[in-house]
Amino acid sequence: DMIDLSKLDVDFGTVSDEQLKTYCRRDVEIIKTVMLQYIDFIESHDLGKFSLTRAAQSFAAYRHRFMDTKINIHTDQDIIDLEQNAYIGARCECFRFGIQEAGPFLSLDINSMYPYVMKMFRYPCRLINYRKNVPLDLAKDILLKFACVADVHLETDVPVYAVKHEQRVSFPVGSFRTFLCTGGLQEAMTRGHLKKIYRMSVYQKDDLFTQYVDFFYNLRSESKQENNPVYVRMLKLFLNSLYGKFAQWQPETI
């Protein structure tokens, strides 16, 4: 319906060959129309090479047009392991189960949460230091200027720090060891929950994504005003798909 070509309906138990041919032809027309619009969109906005997935296309656009700051890739395996241990996906959790009757209830949504975070914060672009047994006072000073990933010991009474255990993520309370990135370290330090830093990698940070987010967000707003639902949908995918490419695992066959 977004492209003025509605998908047809047929009863597959009684459909004739001619009706089925018409049904399949319409499906192909829909795919053709969408793909031509997509290719035109990529070319007209100079978004890099054509890619087969939305995340790959987002990454191609970023590298081709928006990556003004060089992102240095290191090969230190100990630090790579530290970084991978600290990477946690978004928290999706049900805090109460069953039918809830003590209303009223509010439904809240964050408008473009991932793009907002990408725009508002600065992110690592170059590894500059790796150290062990870091004093908390020194870590506090480092966090004022740099991004960090750390292997830490916490003592907490609030379930806000993630722990990976047996391929699952939990948010325990008590005394435990886990891995934190810049934001988690700052939170734990502010709350007095950070007790020890076993090892820490330190990074120069920079504004990596503001130009990318502003371009696609503004273009999406324009497309809404022009009542172009195809572009609106595509632009939302560009805004929400880029971040995952920076944590992509590359399988290696030995």
C-alpha positions as CSV (number, residue, x, y, z in Angstrom):
1,D,0.0,0.0,0.0
2,M,2.9,2.4,0.6
3,I,3.8,2.3,-3.1
4,D,0.2,2.3,-4.5
5,L,0.4,-1.3,-5.4
6,S,-1.7,-3.4,-3.1
7,K,-0.9,-7.0,-2.5
8,L,-3.5,-9.3,-4.0
9,D,-5.5,-12.0,-2.2
10,V,-6.2,-15.5,-3.5
11,D,-7.6,-18.7,-2.1
12,F,-4.8,-21.1,-2.8
13,G,-7.2,-24.0,-2.5
14,T,-9.4,-22.9,-5.5
15,V,-7.2,-20.4,-7.4
16,S,-6.9,-20.9,-11.2
17,D,-3.6,-20.9,-13.0
18,E,-4.5,-17.5,-14.6
19,Q,-5.4,-16.0,-11.2
20,L,-2.2,-17.4,-9.7
21,K,-0.2,-15.9,-12.5
22,T,-1.8,-12.5,-11.9
23,Y,-1.1,-12.8,-8.1
24,C,2.6,-13.7,-8.6
25,R,3.0,-10.9,-11.2
26,R,1.8,-8.4,-8.7
27,D,4.2,-9.6,-6.1
28,V,7.1,-9.2,-8.6
29,E,5.8,-5.7,-9.5
30,I,5.9,-4.7,-5.9
31,I,9.4,-6.0,-5.4
32,K,10.6,-4.3,-8.6
33,T,9.1,-0.9,-7.6
34,V,10.5,-1.0,-4.1
35,M,14.0,-2.0,-5.3
36,L,14.1,0.7,-8.0
37,Q,13.0,3.3,-5.5
38,Y,15.7,2.0,-3.1
39,I,18.5,2.1,-5.7
40,D,17.4,5.6,-6.8
41,F,17.5,6.7,-3.1
42,I,21.0,5.4,-2.6
43,E,22.3,7.0,-5.8
44,S,20.5,10.4,-5.4
45,H,21.8,10.8,-1.9
46,D,25.3,9.5,-2.5
47,L,25.1,6.7,0.1
48,G,28.0,4.5,-1.1
49,K,28.0,1.2,-2.9
50,F,24.8,-0.9,-3.1
51,S,24.7,-3.4,-0.2
52,L,22.5,-6.4,0.4
53,T,21.3,-5.7,3.9
54,R,20.1,-2.6,5.7
55,A,22.9,-2.7,8.2
56,A,25.6,-3.1,5.5
57,Q,24.0,-0.2,3.5
58,S,24.1,1.9,6.6
59,F,27.7,1.1,7.2
60,A,28.6,1.8,3.5
61,A,26.9,5.2,3.7
62,Y,28.7,6.0,6.9
63,R,32.1,5.1,5.6
64,H,31.5,6.7,2.2
65,R,30.1,10.0,3.3
66,F,30.1,10.6,7.0
67,M,33.3,9.1,8.5
68,D,35.3,12.3,8.9
69,T,37.2,11.0,12.0
70,K,39.5,8.1,11.5
71,I,38.6,5.1,13.6
72,N,41.8,3.1,14.4
73,I,41.5,-0.7,14.7
74,H,43.9,-2.4,17.1
75,T,44.8,-6.1,17.1
76,D,45.6,-6.7,20.8
77,Q,43.8,-9.9,21.6
78,D,43.7,-9.3,25.4
79,I,42.0,-6.0,24.9
80,I,39.7,-7.4,22.2
81,D,38.5,-10.0,24.7
82,L,38.0,-7.3,27.3
83,E,35.9,-5.2,24.8
84,Q,33.8,-8.2,23.8
85,N,33.1,-9.1,27.4
86,A,31.8,-5.6,28.0
87,Y,29.5,-5.5,25.0
88,I,25.9,-6.0,26.1
89,G,22.8,-5.6,24.0
90,A,19.8,-3.5,25.0
91,R,18.0,-4.4,28.2
92,C,14.5,-5.9,27.5
93,E,12.9,-7.1,30.7
94,C,9.5,-7.6,32.2
95,F,9.6,-6.2,35.8
96,R,6.0,-7.4,36.7
97,F,4.3,-10.5,35.4
98,G,0.6,-11.2,35.1
99,I,-2.5,-8.9,34.8
100,Q,-1.9,-5.5,36.3
101,E,-5.0,-3.8,37.6
102,A,-3.8,-1.0,39.8
103,G,-3.9,1.7,37.1
104,P,-3.8,4.2,35.6
105,F,-1.0,3.1,33.2
106,L,1.1,5.1,30.8
107,S,2.7,3.8,27.6
108,L,6.0,5.6,27.0
109,D,8.3,5.5,24.0
110,I,11.6,7.1,23.2
111,N,11.7,8.9,19.9
112,S,14.8,7.6,17.9
113,M,16.6,6.3,21.0
114,Y,19.6,4.8,19.3
115,P,20.2,7.8,17.0
116,Y,19.8,10.1,20.0
117,V,22.5,8.3,22.0
118,M,24.8,8.2,18.9
119,K,24.4,12.0,18.5
120,M,24.7,13.0,22.2
121,F,27.7,11.0,23.3
122,R,31.3,10.7,22.2
123,Y,32.7,7.3,21.2
124,P,36.1,5.6,21.2
125,C,38.2,6.1,18.0
126,R,41.7,5.2,19.1
127,L,43.2,2.9,21.8
128,I,45.8,4.9,23.8
129,N,46.5,2.9,26.9
130,Y,46.0,-0.4,28.7
131,R,46.8,-0.9,32.4
132,K,46.1,-3.3,35.3
133,N,45.1,-2.6,39.0
134,V,44.0,0.9,38.3
135,P,43.5,3.1,41.4
136,L,39.9,4.5,41.6
137,D,41.1,8.1,41.9
138,L,43.2,7.7,38.7
139,A,40.2,6.1,36.9
140,K,38.0,9.0,37.9
141,D,40.5,11.5,36.3
142,I,40.8,9.3,33.2
143,L,37.0,9.2,32.8
144,L,36.8,13.0,32.7
145,K,38.5,13.0,29.3
146,F,38.7,9.5,27.8
147,A,36.4,6.5,27.1
148,C,37.2,3.3,28.9
149,V,36.4,-0.4,29.2
150,A,37.2,-2.2,32.4
151,D,37.2,-5.5,34.3
152,V,35.8,-4.5,37.7
153,H,34.5,-5.6,41.1
154,L,31.2,-4.1,42.3
155,E,29.2,-4.0,45.4
156,T,25.6,-2.9,44.6
157,D,22.1,-2.9,46.0
158,V,20.5,-1.9,42.8
159,P,20.2,-4.2,39.7
160,V,21.7,-1.9,37.0
161,Y,25.0,-3.6,36.0
162,A,24.9,-6.4,33.5
163,V,26.7,-9.8,34.0
164,K,27.1,-12.4,31.3
165,H,26.6,-16.0,32.7
166,E,26.0,-19.2,30.7
167,Q,25.1,-17.2,27.5
168,R,22.5,-15.1,29.4
169,V,22.6,-11.6,30.7
170,S,21.4,-10.8,34.3
171,F,21.4,-7.8,36.5
172,P,22.3,-9.0,40.0
173,V,22.8,-7.3,43.3
174,G,25.5,-8.0,45.9
175,S,29.2,-8.4,45.3
176,F,30.4,-9.6,41.9
177,R,32.9,-9.2,39.1
178,T,31.8,-7.9,35.7
179,F,32.9,-5.7,32.7
180,L,31.8,-2.1,32.2
181,C,32.1,0.6,29.6
182,T,32.4,4.4,30.1
183,G,28.8,5.0,31.2
184,G,28.6,2.1,33.5
185,L,31.9,3.0,35.1
186,Q,30.8,6.6,35.7
187,E,27.5,5.4,37.2
188,A,29.2,2.9,39.5
189,M,31.7,5.4,40.6
190,T,29.0,8.1,41.3
191,R,27.0,5.6,43.4
192,G,30.0,4.3,45.3
193,H,29.6,0.8,43.9
194,L,32.9,0.5,42.2
195,K,35.4,-1.3,44.5
196,K,38.3,-2.5,42.3
197,I,39.5,-2.1,38.7
198,Y,41.4,-5.2,37.6
199,R,42.3,-3.9,34.2
200,M,41.3,-1.1,32.0
201,S,41.7,0.0,28.3
202,V,41.6,3.7,27.6
203,Y,40.6,5.4,24.3
204,Q,40.6,8.7,22.7
205,K,36.9,9.7,22.0
206,D,35.3,11.9,19.4
207,D,32.0,12.9,17.8
208,L,31.6,10.1,15.3
209,F,27.9,10.1,14.4
210,T,26.3,13.5,14.7
211,Q,26.6,14.3,11.0
212,Y,25.2,10.9,10.1
213,V,22.2,11.2,12.5
214,D,21.4,14.7,11.5
215,F,21.3,13.9,7.8
216,F,19.0,10.9,8.1
217,Y,16.8,12.4,10.8
218,N,16.2,15.6,8.9
219,L,15.6,13.8,5.7
220,R,13.1,11.5,7.5
221,S,11.2,14.6,8.8
222,E,11.0,16.1,5.3
223,S,9.8,12.8,3.9
224,K,7.0,12.7,6.6
225,Q,5.9,16.2,5.5
226,E,5.9,15.1,1.9
227,N,3.9,12.0,2.7
228,N,6.5,9.6,1.3
229,P,6.1,6.5,3.5
230,V,8.7,4.5,1.6
231,Y,11.4,7.0,2.3
232,V,10.2,7.3,5.9
233,R,10.5,3.6,6.4
234,M,13.9,3.4,4.8
235,L,15.3,6.3,6.7
236,K,14.2,4.8,10.0
237,L,16.2,1.7,9.1
238,F,19.3,3.8,8.3
239,L,19.0,5.5,11.7
240,N,18.6,2.2,13.7
241,S,20.9,-0.2,11.8
242,L,24.3,1.4,11.8
243,Y,25.4,0.9,15.5
244,G,25.3,-2.9,15.2
245,K,27.9,-3.1,12.5
246,F,30.5,-1.8,15.1
247,A,30.0,-5.0,17.2
248,Q,29.7,-7.5,14.3
249,W,31.4,-10.8,14.8
250,Q,33.3,-12.2,11.8
251,P,33.3,-16.0,11.8
252,E,36.7,-17.5,11.1
253,T,37.1,-21.0,9.6
254,I,40.2,-22.9,10.8
